[in-house]
Amino acid sequence: MTELRSDFLNVLEQRGYIHQCTDLEALDALAAAGTVTGYIGFDCTAPSLHVGSLVQIMMLRWLQKTGHKPIVLMGGGTTKVGDPSGRDESRKLLDDEAIAANMTGIRQVFDAFLSFGEGANDAVMVNNDDWLSGIDYVGFLRDYGRHFSINRMLGFESVKLRLEREQPLTFLEFNYMILQAYDFLELARRSACVLQMGGSDQWGNIINGVELGRRIDERALFGLTTPLITTASGAKMGKTAQGAVWLDAAQVSPYDYFQFWRNADDGDVGRFLKLFTELPLDEIARLESLEGVELNDAKKVLALAATALLHGRDAAEAARQTAEETFEAGGAGADLPVIKISAGDLDTGLPAFELFYRAGLAATKGEARRLCRGGGARVNDVAVDDEMRNVGSADLDSDGKIKLSAGKKRHALVRHA
């Protein structure tokens, strides 16, 4: 690779963010010479983003930290269409009210990572519905549709996969890549934006925008993608057996978020430290060289740093302390998830499997039964040998709580309602 001159691309290259770039040398020269405005788009399909979006958020953060201007593009318009990339089926279409509510929740995530304002490199958030909702369809097709080749669009990975699997791809979704390309052109015109970033599955869509800018306005635009981020086991980033790891504290607590990183696979620690923390590279090199039991120290550093970025240092320290009390001191940290059971149910008692199910430590009652039968369930650190074992008031400790444990890493507290 050519030696990079700009701080921005140097950081991205050294920390493993770069997968493809339309013209790395020209983008590097531009970033070294002055302020680059770049954007990433996020559709409003859920009330928050999850860890799967974190690598993109961190790219915007590094863009700002190295002196450039990030744009967060909210897909208020494109969410009405649905991005077919990485999908086996059409996305559920949402109404305007649901999209607006989701957008509000997503904005809160970005407040933790970016500084918004009116300054030269302050982040801004815009909504593509501002320009897409007023499009004259016939005029849009005449002015822009003629620049897109159906032959080429059929060759894009997101389209090919759907067709190869004989999954339906609607005409509505097929329009998505045209609208995304137009977004890039619109941001270039409105905000002098020259860079679109995204995951590797967005490469075709990004290329469309770069080429549309060249054909329509003779603009030099750039695209840059990250590699697909998976865990060492091959699982998709941001998904666990318990569901998505959301970036909203109301959906995933700081403690659970800390535990997600603390439980990272040994083979992921170094890579995750580079991508999801801002620790110096020499310190990361030292941490990833640790072996055996000492590697747990690196995981704790990863968990603390990643949690502090999202939830703040105080919440991260509280999560760390709870984890230490729970796992190292054999206690029941105060910040563990809590479920409240009525006094009547506790006085009567509930079957162990029922309580583990209610606590969210098993997705179904059948799974809770199997957990107990397999020896993975514990009440107050004592193994449950019978799924029907009655758990109730007699199990409350001096602080009025019962500690439930599923395996070694998942815990919850039961208290009176």
Disulfide bonds with the S-S distance in Angstrom:
none
